Amino acid sequence: MTKNRKREGLGSAIIGNRCDYDVWMWSVDQNFSADVVKIPARSQHSEPFRNPCNACGVSMKVSKSDKLESGTHTQLEYAIADNKIYYDISFVDCAKDKSASDCPGHDKGKAIDSPEEKCGKFNCAGGYYCPTQAYYVDQPLVKLGIDEPVLGCNDAGTGMGIYFKLCSDEAPLKRSVGGRMMIDGEA
């Protein structure tokens, strides 16, 4: 087992960039920091789930530039605890009060979903303040009096794909079927 604790049977975190602009992503946890990955406009990036330790989190930091600077990135986060996956979107580093206009993907909607029916889903339209669905402050229960906006897949395990969608108000990304026909994809 490596420091990243990649295991058989783990699913994937998929970032669907439906935006009309490129984004850059850094995938980090307590033991690992990947090189920056460019996710071109209207494309997706997938990586296997990592489990650095039980209940330890992974953050995929997304920016509109190839520089990771304070106040300019959206965080797509997940953690695996006792063979259950939990996930969220955080605008803590880029939101100012109720505005997340500086956050990549917020301007045209944000969503999380999965083909696995037991997994929690959300979709918040572009420009809207959705504190019950995404982090705008670091401690929503203390600072806003609401529950933490964390989703999970109950007892479905960790073998599924979780789709983090930036600019989710835009048309779904297309995927090829048999190399000949394009249809709407999950991302």
JOFENBEL-V603389 format. One line per field, one symbol per residue. psi: psi as a letter, one per 30 degrees, with the letter a starting at -180 (. if undefined). burial: b if it has 16 or more other C-alpha atoms within 10 Angstrom, else e. A space follows every 10 residues. Layout:
BEGIN
psi->???
burial->???
END
This chain:
BEGIN
psi->klefhklkfk alkkjjjflg lllkkkjlae fkjllkkkjl khalkkkkkl ielkgklkkj kklflgkjkk ggkkkjklkk khgkkkllkk geffkjbgkh ffkkfefhlk lkllfjffkk lljklkfkji ffflkflfie eeffgllkik lagbgfaggl kkjjkkhffl klkllkjggf kklkae.
burial->eeebeeeeeb bbbbbbbbbe ebbbbbbbbe eeeeeeebbb ebbbbeebbb bbbebebbbb bbbbeeebee ebbbbbbbbb eebbbbbbbb bbbbbeeeeb bbbbbbbbbb bbbbeeeebb bebbbbbbbb bbbbbbbeeb eeeeeeebbb bbbeeebbbb bbbbbbbbbb ebbeeeeeee eeeeebb
END
